[in-house]
Amino acid sequence: MINPTRLLERFQEFVAVDNASKNEAALCAKIRETLAALGIASSEDDSAAKIGGTSGNLYAYVEGSRPLAPLLFSAHMDSVAPACGKKAVFHPDGTITSDATTVLGADDLSGVCVILEALTSIRESGAAHRPIELLFDAAEETYCAGIQQFDFSRLRSKEAYIFDLTGPVGSAAYQAPSILSFCAEFHGRAAHAAFSPESGIHAIKAAANAVSSIECGHVADTTVNIGTIRGGSADNVVPEHCIVTGEVRSFEAASARQQLLHIRERFAAAAADAGAQMNFRDDTLCLAYKVGTEEPVANRFRAACKQVGLSGHLVSTYVGSDNNHFFHHGLRGLVVASGMNNCHSCGEYTSTAELLRAAELAQALMLSEE
């Protein structure tokens, strides 16, 4: 029942819409128009004002013709920069790329379009289906800023399929990590670097000593990264200020927190050794989740994959997503591959075959009778 021509035309149309994070209003309007044409009412929440964006999260409930529990289907509306002036370029072998000056936006317009096509084809055919909830959220790429403002009490579903994973269609993530960010500010004392360097306290050197004492990469059951370091004002001034930022990830929330405490201690010690002051702050961007591989949401996924000739492979991912937040609001969800590759780069691509397979999978899930 999937209409490949309509699916690809919609993908091309949506790619052409500017949709940088916190600037998804035009795309949100397109989705609302698509749903309205199907006779589906949607509502946009007030999260735009809360996150400084142009669009809120878009929600819709589709009544079912089968007395089954509803399922939630979700994808995010934003793409990472450069996401303005995008153009989908179709190649003879079926690959779809940008023109190499922007991202393609398959992350996550592939998810948006396959969900809409699956629903459109079901409505068109009149096929009996279970109740369906839709949630297209804003600003996912900025650490899920939009979904964190959503009123989860509106949801009736207990299971969710979030079409937002790279890799071959037919795979889905059942596990993802906690992500903790940190920022350490070193405060030293400025002095002339030639006349009286001994009277200064070198904030950059203190920060560098702190960084050198931290193991990066895979550290036990965590990953640690120092992402940025910046400071100083001129080459002839002993720098009085330096900022270091980074992150910690782990499938175990307690391990991530313990590693963060260790980093804070090392930074404090380096500052004390230099006679500098250090202010440390951290933020929990998302908490780890793990869905059982034999839970109903996983069994339904594998059954739907088998129905459309896909592998039904479950994987873990070190990337956070909206599902981290769904899980901690009581939903059991999987992050489903939607045909995106080389995400967050101007070399991003998808293919006509993968988009079609993802739409068939979304439709099989919507029509599932379990």
Secondary structure, DSSP 8 states (H G I E B T S, - for coil): ---HHHHHHHHHHHHTS--BTT--HHHHHHHHHHHHHTT--EEE-SHHHHHT-S---EEEEE--SSSS--EEEEEE--B-SS-SS---EE-TTSEEE--SSS---HHHHHHHHHHHHHHHHHHHHT-----EEEEEES--TTTSTTGGGS-GGG---SEEEEEEEESSTTEEEEEE-EEEEEEEEEE-B-EETTT-GGGSB-HHHHHHHHHHTS--EEETTEEEEEEEEEE-S-TTEE--EEEEEEEEEESSHHHHHHHHHHHHHHHHHHHHHHT-EEEEEEEEEE--EE--TTSHHHHHHHHHHHHTT---EEEE-S---HHHHHHTTT-EEEEEEEEEBSTTSTT-EEEHHHHHHHHHHHHHHHT---
